[in-house]
Amino acid sequence: MKQLLTISLISSVLFISSRIDAQQLPRFSQYYFNEYLVNPAMAGYDGRTIVNVTARKQWVGFSDNTPQTALVSTQTRILKKPYNIHNGRSGQKVLRKKTSGRVGLGAILYDDQNGAIHRTGAQFTYAYHIFIYNSQLSFGLTGSIFQYRISKEDAQLKNPEIDPLNGVIGKSTLVPDAGFGINYMKKNWHIGLSISQLFQSNLKIGHYAEFQTTDDLRLRRHYFILADYLFQFPSQPKWEIEPSTIINLNERLQFQGDLTLKAYYQRKYWFGISARTTSDLIVLGGLRYKNYYFGYSFDYGFNGISRYTHGSHEITISAKFGDTARRYRWLERY
């Protein structure tokens, strides 16, 4: 069973199966926790500096090398400052240039494993935010590079003598790519669109003679739509309800979507449930302690491999620095 799983995972990732859940990209159930992972336009969107750590393990109990992802991300906003003259180290007067408060920056380091396929890389983001009368329009551009390799320890081929992958087992390549995002938000809702793997880079491993049977192997563009709406109740000010969704679409118009409903209590605790189009049910919750946020989600599927596992687990920890007295208080700064 383990050997069949490994072969299946390699085939699904390398040869791009007809289903979008072949997982060229990591899947996150707590997408609402850090939308910057999906949409570069969210880098620095609220004026705070945010450090986020996420770990996810899928299909626990089915095999030792089921999909798993670990990453660290950070994002910040270059806040608005006027021109200012200050004393330099040598005592001379130095003019400090003003900043418009419109620029956001972000970075992600990650390691993703899907069967024998390993991707370790980094992303760097520049975002630009435009304040438009109680709303914000944001644009983001991400450049990325990652090492793509097929693990010699994890890859098990049934017939290595004739399998075209045998020549590239244990080898790696560096793959550059990019992503773009746009987001529009008001106090209680937002909607965003992003495109990942924009260049559809080729995955050229080894010599051409070794990989000629898969010469067209490349990353495929993915399109994401994210939206949410926060309901507030004057009669119950401690409670808030937020439905949200994420839709992942590829160029073959195949899609996967999550529909999530969360409840917040005093902005310190939240819990909710998600339904995914792949027949997965997700239970999630979390809490805030001062500037630190802790989230957990559990996925259980009713179709495919998921039925034979102990589910998927995801843990997220965030530290957010800056003014958090009111949601979107940054709107008053620009």
C-alpha positions in Angstrom: 0.0 0.0 0.0 2.8 2.4 0.9 4.5 1.8 -2.4 1.3 2.3 -4.4 0.7 5.6 -2.5 4.1 6.9 -3.2 3.8 6.1 -6.9 0.3 7.7 -7.0 1.5 10.9 -5.3 4.5 11.3 -7.7 2.3 10.7 -10.7 -0.4 13.1 -9.5 2.1 15.9 -8.9 4.4 15.4 -11.9 1.9 14.7 -14.6 -0.8 17.0 -13.4 -3.9 14.9 -13.0 -7.3 16.1 -14.0 -8.3 17.0 -10.5 -7.3 20.3 -8.9 -6.5 18.6 -5.6 -3.4 17.0 -7.1 -1.8 19.7 -4.9 0.7 21.6 -7.0 0.2 24.1 -4.2 -0.1 23.6 -0.4 -3.7 23.6 0.9 -4.6 25.5 4.0 -7.8 25.2 6.0 -7.1 28.3 8.1 -6.8 30.5 5.0 -8.6 33.3 6.9 -5.9 33.4 9.5 -3.2 34.6 7.1 -4.6 35.5 3.7 -1.2 36.8 2.7 -0.2 33.2 2.0 -2.7 33.2 -0.9 -3.0 36.8 -1.9 0.2 39.0 -2.0 -2.0 42.2 -2.0 -2.7 41.4 1.7 1.0 42.2 2.7 0.7 45.0 5.3 -3.0 45.6 4.6 -3.8 46.7 8.2 -0.7 48.6 9.2 0.5 46.0 11.7 3.7 43.9 11.6 2.7 40.2 11.6 4.8 37.0 12.1 3.0 33.8 11.3 4.1 30.1 11.8 2.0 27.4 10.2 2.4 23.6 10.2 0.0 21.2 8.4 -0.1 17.4 8.1 -2.6 15.7 5.9 -4.0 12.1 6.0 -2.5 11.2 9.3 -2.2 7.5 9.8 -2.3 6.5 6.1 1.4 6.6 5.4 4.7 8.2 6.6 5.1 10.5 3.7 1.6 12.0 3.2 1.5 15.8 2.3 2.9 18.1 4.9 3.8 21.8 5.0 5.7 24.0 7.4 6.2 27.8 6.8 7.1 31.1 8.4 5.8 34.3 7.0 6.1 38.0 8.0 4.5 41.1 6.7 4.6 44.8 7.6 3.5 48.3 6.4 5.8 51.3 5.9 3.6 53.7 7.9 3.0 57.3 6.9 5.7 59.8 8.0 6.3 63.5 7.1 9.5 65.0 6.1 11.8 65.4 9.2 15.2 66.7 9.9 17.2 64.9 12.5 20.8 64.6 13.7 23.0 62.0 12.1 25.8 60.0 13.7 28.4 62.6 12.9 26.2 65.4 14.2 25.2 66.7 10.7 21.6 67.4 9.9 19.9 64.7 7.8 16.6 65.0 5.9 14.4 62.0 6.4 12.1 61.6 3.5 8.4 61.3 4.0 6.6 58.0 3.3 3.1 57.8 2.0 2.0 54.9 4.1 1.0 53.0 1.1 3.7 50.3 0.8 3.5 46.9 2.3 6.3 44.2 2.4 6.2 40.5 3.0 8.3 37.3 2.9 7.6 33.6 3.2 10.0 30.7 3.9 8.5 27.2 3.4 9.1 23.5 3.1 6.4 21.4 1.4 6.5 17.6 1.0 4.0 15.6 -1.1 5.1 12.0 -1.2 8.5 11.9 -2.8 8.2 15.5 -4.0 9.9 18.2 -1.9 9.7 21.9 -2.4 11.8 24.3 -0.3 11.7 28.0 -1.1 11.1 31.6 -0.4 8.7 34.4 -1.6 9.2 38.1 -1.4 6.3 40.6 -1.8 5.8 44.2 -2.6 2.3 45.6 -2.0 0.8 49.0 -2.7 -2.3 50.2 -0.8 -4.6 53.1 -2.0 -7.0 54.6 0.5 -10.4 55.5 -1.1 -12.8 57.1 1.4 -13.4 54.4 4.1 -12.1 51.6 1.8 -8.7 50.4 0.6 -7.7 49.0 -2.8 -4.5 46.9 -2.7 -2.2 45.4 -5.3 0.6 42.9 -4.6 3.4 41.3 -6.6 5.4 38.3 -5.4 8.6 36.9 -6.7 9.5 33.3 -5.7 12.2 30.7 -6.0 12.2 27.2 -4.7 14.2 24.0 -4.9 12.2 21.2 -6.5 13.5 17.7 -5.9 12.4 14.0 -6.0 13.6 12.3 -2.8 15.7 9.2 -3.4 14.7 7.9 0.1 10.9 8.3 -0.5 10.6 7.5 -4.2 9.7 3.8 -4.8 9.2 2.8 -8.4 7.5 -0.4 -9.3 9.7 -1.0 -12.4 12.7 1.4 -12.2 14.3 -0.2 -15.2 11.6 1.1 -17.6 10.1 4.0 -15.6 11.0 7.4 -17.2 11.3 8.9 -13.7 14.2 6.7 -12.7 16.8 9.0 -14.3 15.8 12.0 -12.1 15.3 10.3 -8.7 17.4 12.1 -6.2 18.0 15.2 -8.4 16.8 18.7 -7.9 16.3 22.0 -9.8 15.8 25.7 -8.9 12.5 27.1 -10.1 11.7 30.8 -10.3 8.1 32.1 -10.5 5.8 35.0 -9.6 2.4 35.8 -8.4 0.0 38.8 -8.4 -3.0 39.8 -6.3 -5.6 42.5 -5.9 -7.8 43.2 -2.9 -10.6 45.6 -2.1 -11.8 46.0 1.4 -14.1 48.1 3.6 -14.7 47.9 7.3 -16.9 44.8 7.4 -16.0 43.0 4.1 -13.4 42.4 1.5 -12.9 40.6 -1.8 -9.6 39.6 -3.4 -8.3 37.9 -6.5 -4.8 36.4 -6.9 -2.9 34.4 -9.5 -0.1 32.1 -8.5 2.6 30.4 -10.6 2.2 33.2 -13.1 5.1 32.2 -15.3 4.2 28.5 -15.5 7.8 27.7 -15.1 9.3 24.5 -16.5 10.5 21.9 -14.0 13.7 20.8 -15.8 15.4 18.1 -13.7 18.5 16.3 -15.0 19.6 16.2 -18.6 17.1 16.4 -21.5 17.8 12.8 -22.4 16.7 11.7 -19.0 13.5 13.7 -18.9 12.5 13.9 -22.5 9.3 11.9 -22.0 8.0 14.7 -19.7 9.4 17.7 -21.5 6.2 19.6 -21.1 6.3 19.3 -17.3 5.6 22.7 -15.8 3.8 24.5 -13.0 0.2 25.6 -13.9 -1.5 28.9 -13.0 -4.0 28.8 -10.2 -6.5 31.6 -9.6 -7.9 32.3 -6.1 -10.9 34.3 -5.0 -11.3 35.2 -1.4 -14.1 37.0 0.3 -15.7 37.5 3.8 -18.3 39.6 5.5 -18.3 40.5 9.3 -21.8 40.7 10.9 -22.0 42.8 14.1 -25.0 42.9 16.4 -25.7 46.1 18.4 -27.7 44.1 20.9 -24.9 41.6 21.4 -21.7 43.6 21.0 -19.5 40.8 22.3 -20.4 38.5 19.4 -19.6 38.7 15.7 -20.3 36.3 12.9 -18.1 36.0 9.8 -18.9 33.8 6.7 -16.0 33.5 4.3 -15.0 31.6 1.2 -11.9 30.7 -0.9 -12.2 29.4 -4.4 -9.2 27.8 -6.3 -9.6 27.7 -10.0 -7.2 26.4 -12.7 -7.1 27.1 -16.4 -9.2 24.0 -17.2 -12.0 25.6 -15.1 -11.7 22.9 -12.5 -12.2 24.3 -9.0 -12.0 23.6 -5.3 -13.8 25.7 -2.8 -14.2 26.2 1.0 -17.2 27.8 2.6 -16.5 28.8 6.2 -18.6 30.2 9.0 -16.9 31.5 12.2 -18.1 33.1 15.4 -16.0 35.5 17.4 -16.4 36.3 21.1 -14.9 39.6 22.3 -12.3 39.3 19.6 -10.5 36.9 21.9 -12.0 33.5 20.9 -13.4 32.0 17.7 -14.7 28.8 16.5 -16.3 27.6 13.3 -16.9 25.0 10.6 -15.9 24.7 6.9 -17.2 22.6 4.1 -15.0 21.8 1.1 -16.1 20.7 -2.4 -13.9 17.6 -2.0 -16.4 16.4 0.6 -14.2 17.4 3.5 -15.6 18.8 6.8 -13.4 21.1 8.8 -13.7 22.1 12.5 -11.7 25.0 13.6 -11.1 27.3 16.6 -8.6 29.6 18.3 -7.9 32.2 20.8 -6.0 35.5 21.3 -3.7 36.3 24.2 -2.4 39.8 24.1 -0.7 40.1 20.8 -0.5 36.4 20.1 -3.0 34.3 18.2 -3.3 30.5 18.2 -5.4 28.5 15.7 -6.1 24.9 15.1 -8.2 23.0 12.5 -9.1 19.4 11.9 -10.1 18.1 8.5 -12.0 14.9 7.9 -12.9 13.7 4.4 -15.7 11.3 3.3 -14.2 10.5 -0.1 -11.0 9.0 -1.5 -7.9 8.5 0.7 -9.3 10.7 3.5 -11.8 7.9 4.5 -8.9 5.7 5.5 -7.0 8.2 7.6 -7.2 9.9 11.0 -7.8 13.3 9.3 -5.6 16.3 8.6 -4.3 18.7 11.3 -3.2 22.3 11.0 -1.7 24.6 13.6 -1.1 28.3 13.2 0.6 30.8 15.6 0.7 34.5 14.9 2.2 37.5 16.7 0.8 40.9 15.6 2.4 44.1 16.7 0.7 47.5 16.3 -2.6 49.1 17.1 -5.3 46.4 17.5 -7.9 48.4 19.5 -10.3 48.5 16.6 -10.6 46.4 13.5 -9.2 48.4 10.5 -8.3 51.4 12.7 -5.5 51.9 10.1 -8.2 53.5 7.9 -7.8 56.7 10.1 -4.1 57.0 9.4 -4.1 57.7 5.7 
